[in-house]
């Protein structure tokens, strides 16, 4: 549904193509540029959708076009910091100097998603959970039909004056459907399509892949299912619009290179964290 106030759209790729990440992503880009609303938050012009549901039926790949190369070198640095739970802005600054602008007064950042998934203990009314990953996995093991395999990312702790790193991702939810597909749903308050989604999605696919590998011996018919993101505001900055227009031309001419995420992420990250690391120990 699309309406005149740019409020509400569902994107699931081009109906005539495989509904993988590339086709869903480029369909979203096309709709935002040509049909989305226009605003200028903090003086920065954007085209956007409010309340966007973005779905990838066949996750696991990313892509490059002649107009924009996918940066696996950056992805691998970010993933390493995520899985280690490193919060230092200086550490992230070695991957991209952009992160240095987001440092808290204590020199840390807030948006290390891996820290919140694997390393942040949660104090509850009746005890402490070592980490949310172990908790979410246990809910799935306890009940295949559970709706409680939830991992919180953003917290009220980021609501302080002067915060430069207000976390975009709200939570992750895993579920197993009646066809034995393990699906991941991501809820976000805000998402930039240029630097944000391509790299957030890759990490989140690895979460889906890791959870699948940790459940498949118990649920022997389990399969990797879909990736769905709900975003309150998804946008393209005007400064990046020309690059996206060029990418759309590449896409329309079928000039894309697809990469399997598992095959192009650093093998040490895959082996040490995705496949063999038990964060419950």
N, C-alpha and C positions, 0 to 999 in steps of 0.2 A: 504494500500500500504506500502510495506517495500522495501527500497533500500539499496545499499551497503554503503551509507554514513550516515546511521542511521537518515535519514531526512524524517520524515513523516510516521505516523501510526495511524490507527483508531481502537479503542478498544471498544467493546460493549458486553463483556462477552462471555462465552462459548455458541456456537450455540445450544448445546444440553441441556442447563440448563436455568432456569429463569434468565433473565438479571437484577438481582438485584446488589447491591453494592458488595457483597462478590464475585460473579462470575466475574464481570467486573474487580474488583481490582486484583484478583488472576490471571486472564488472562493477565493483564498488567504486573504483577510481572514476570510471566513465560516468556513473550516476552522480557522484559528488560534483564533478567538474561541470556537467551539463544540466543537472537538475537540482543540485543542492542549494541551500540557503547561503547568504553572504553576511558576514559579521566582521568585526575588527576588535577582538578582545585584546586589551593592553596595547592598542594601536597596531596590532598585527593582523592584516587581512587574511581571512580564511573562507573557503567554501566548505560546507559541512552538512551532515545529517544529525538531527536530534533523534535519539532512540532508534538505534540501528541494530538489527539482528543479522549477524554475519556467520554463514555456515560453510564448512568445508567437509563434504561427504567422504572424501578420500585424502586424508592428511598424510604428511610425511615427506613432502617435497617443498623446495623453494625454487626460485628462478632468477635468472639474469636476462636482460635484454641488451642490445647494443647501446641503448641510451642510459642504462644504469646497471652496473655490476653489483651482484650480491657480495658483501664483504665478509667472507668466512673468517678472515684473520681477526676482525673485530668480534664476530660472534664467538669464536673460541676463547678469546680473552675474557669476554663477558661471562660465558658459561663457566669458566674456571673459577672466577670470583663468586658466581652464584652458588656453585656446588660447595665451595669452601666456606661460604657464609661471611666473606670479608666485607666489612662495612666502610672501610677507609676510602675517603674521597681521593686521596693520593693514589691508592691502588687502582681505582677506576679511572683516574686521570691518565694512567699509563695506557689504557685502552683507548680513551678519547678524552681530550682536554675539556670537552663540554661538561663532563661530570664535575670538574673543579668548581664550576659556577654554582653548583647545587649543594655545596657542603654546608652542614649545620655548624653552629658555633663550636661543637666538640670535634669537628674535622671528619665526621661521618656523613654518609648519605642514608636515605630512608628506603630507596627503591631497589635494594638487593632482594629480588623475589626469592632466590634460593635460601637466603637467610630465614625468611619468614616461613618457608615450607619445611626446611630440614633442620634448622638450628635454633629457632626461637622457642624456648620453653613457654608453655601457657599455664598460668596459675588459674585454677578454677576454684569454685567454692569448696570442693571436696578433694583437693589435691592438685598436683602439678603434672601436666602432660609433657613428656620429654620433647616431642615435636609433633607438628600437625600431620606430617606425612604418615608417620606410624599410626596415628589415631585414625586417619581417613582410611588407610588400608585395612585396619582392624574392623572398621565398620562394614566394609565390603566382605570381609571374611566371615563376620558374624551373621550377615544377612545379605544375600545376593541382590535383594530388591531394595536395599537401604536407600534412603534419601538424605542420609546424614554424613556421607563421605565428603565433607566440606573442609576446605582450607582457607582461613582468613588471611589476607595479605595486608590491606590497609587497616589501621587501627585509629582510635581517637588520639593516640600519642602524636600524630602528625598535625593536629589542629592547634598550632601555635603561631602567633604573629611573627611574620618574617620568614616563615618556612619557604625555602626555595625548591624543595623536593617533595611536593604534595603527591603522594603515591596515586598512580592512575588505576592500578588493578585493585578491585575490591575483594574478590574471592575466586576460588576454583571449586567446582563441584564435579565429582565423578559419579557415573551411574552405569549399571549394566541393564540393557533392555531385554525384552522378551526373546530376541533373536541372538542373545549372547554376545552382543557388541558392547565393548567398554567405550563409553563416550565421555568427553570432557566438555564442560561448559565454563566459560570465563565471563565474569561480570566486571565491567570497567566503567569508571565515571567519565574518562576522556581517553582519546587515542589519536595520535598523529600517524598518518599513513606513510610518511617518508622514513623517519628514523624509528618509529615505535613498533608498528605491527609486524614488519618483516622479521624482527629479531625477537620480539615477545612471543610471536607464534612459534618460532623454532624451539625456544626453551620449553614452551608449553606442550609442544608435540613430544619432546623428550620426557616430560612428566607422564604423558599418556602412555608412551612406549615403556617407561620404567614400571608404571603401575601394572600394565599388561604382563610384563615379564615376572612380576612378583606375585601375580594371581593365577597364572596359566596352569601351574601344576595342581592347583586346587580345583579350578574351573577349566576342565580340559577342553571344552568346546569354545572357550573364550576367543574373541577376535577383536582387533583394533577397530573401533568405530569412528564416529564423527567428532569434529572440533567445531564448537559453536561459541561465538562471542556475542554478548549483548553489551552495547556501549551507549552511554547516555549522550555523548557528543563525540562524533568521529569526524576528522577534518583533514583538509589539505591547506597548507599555508600558501599564500599567493607567491611567495618567493620560490616555491618548488613546482609551481603549476606548469612551467614550460617543460621541465623534465618529465612530468607526468603525461603531458600531451605527446611528447616524443615516445614515451613508453607505450601509449595507446596505439600509436601508429605501428610500432614494432609488433604489438599484440595482434592487431588486425591483419598484419601480414604474416602471422604465425612465426615470428622471428624471436622465439624464446628458447632459452636453454634451461631445462629442468635438472635439478640436483636432488638426489635422495639425501635427506638430512643426516641419517645414520652414517652414510658412506663418506660424508664430507666434514663431519665434526671430528676433531682431534681424537684419535683412537684411544689415547690415555683417558680422556674424559668419558668416552663411551664405556670402556672397560672398568675404570676405577670407580665411577659414580653411577652411571646409568644401569649397567648390568650387574655389577658385583658389590656395590656398597649397600650395606644394611644400616640405615640411619637409626634403627631401633636399638643397636648395640652401643 
